[in-house]
Amino acid sequence: MEKFRTPQLFLIHKVLQLAKDYSKHQELILKEFGISHEQLNILIILHYDSDEPSLSLEEIQQKMVLATTNASRLVNKLNDKKLVTRKTDKNNRRKVKIVITEIGRVTVTKAVEKMKIYAKKLNPLITEDEADIFCKKLQEFSDTILDWH
């Protein structure tokens, strides 16, 4: 075990390390589909999390908590890969709606399935009750950090 001034600092270090390792592993999984984790999030929003058949860039941005320029860049890449298309809104020609394509639906479905297989390997490591307790504690950390400003 590495030396830290407090067990709390060691916990924060371990959480950050876990996030980095988890992200790296997700990148390896998603490499097969030619998409990034952020691009997967957009596809998930369009395919699973929306009651609407299309969303504006602003709506996607709100759901992802991204800067507009970043969301726009990600949607452009998905459009280049033919995973989404842009449609002009019938009611407001200046407004563009983003629509997931059939290729995008297949891609997101397969990618999510692969992610679920990976998640199943993690499930035996922590009970649902332990996960709930841990999430509450992490939320308290997050709330405290946000209160610093």
N, C-alpha and C positions, 0 to 999 in steps of 0.2 A: 504494500500500500504506500502510495506517495505521501510525502509529508505536507500537510496543510495546517494553517493556523487553527482552524476549527473544523469539526465534522460537517458543519453547514456549508462551508466553502468547498469541502471535498464533494459533497452531494451536488452542488451546483456544477462543479467541474465534470462530474460523472454524467449529469443530465445533458450538458453540452456535448460531451464526447459521444453519448448515445445518439443524440440528434444527428451529429455529423456522420456516424457510422451507418445509421438507418438511412439517411439521405444518400450516402454513397452506394449502399446496396440497392436502393430504389433506382438510382441512375443506371446501374448495371442491368436491372430487369427491363427498364424502359428503353434502353439502347436497342433492344430487339425490335421495338416498335418505331424507332427513329423519333422519339419525342422526349421532351424534358418533363420533369415533375410539374412545373408550372403549366406547361401545355396540357398535361393530363388533367390538371385541375380545371382548366377551361372546358375541356371535353366532358368532364364529369358534370360540371355545372349545366352545360347545354343538354346533356343526355339524361341525367338522373335528377338534378336538383331544380329543374325549371318546369313550371306548369305551362309555360308559353312555348310555342314551336321555335321561337327565335328571341334573341335578346340583343339589346343595344350594347355598344361597347361600354357605356357608362354603367349599365346594369351588371355586366360581367365584372367590371372594375369594382363595384360596390361589394359584390359577393366574394371577391378575391382579396380585397383590401390592397390593391396595387395602384401605383401611379398610372394615370391614363396612358402616358407614353409607353410604359412597360407593357400594359395590357394590349395596346395597339400593336406593338412589335410582336408579341406572342401570337395574336390573332393573324397577323400578316404571315408569320411562319406556318401556322396551321392552314391558312388559305393556300399557300404555295404547295403544301403537301396534299392538298385536295381533301382535307379532313373537315374543313368548314367552308362555307361560301358567304358572300356578302349580298344582301338583298336590300334594295331601296324600300323604305317604309311607304306603303300606299297612301297613308294619311299625311305624311310629312316627307316630301322628297329629299329634304336635307338630312334626314335621319336614316342611318344605315343599320340594318338588323343583321346579326350573325346567326347563321343556321348550320347545324351539324349535318354533314353529308352521310350517306350510307357507309362509305369507307370509314368515316370518323366514328360512326356507331359501332362498327365491327372492331375497330382498333381499340376504342375505350372499353368495350366489353371484354376483349381478350386481355388487355392490360390489367384491368381490375381483377379479373380471374386469377392472373399470375400473382398479383399483390395479395389476394386472399390466401393463396397457397402459402406464401411467405408468412403472413400474419398467423395462420394456424400453427406454425412452428413456434411462435412466440406465446400463444395462449396458455400452454401448460406451465409457463414460467411464473404466472401470477394469477391469482383467483380474481373473480369479478369484484369481490369485496375489497381486496387489496388494491385493485386498480382504481376503484371508486375513492378510497382513502388517499391514494397517491395523487389522483387528479385534483382532489380538494386541496391538498397541501400545495401542489404546484400552482393552483389558482390563487391561493393566498400569497405565494411568492410573487406571482405576476401582479396581483393587485397592489402589493406593497411597492413593487418597483414602479408601477404607474403612478403611485401617490407621491413619489419622490419629486416629481416635476411640479 
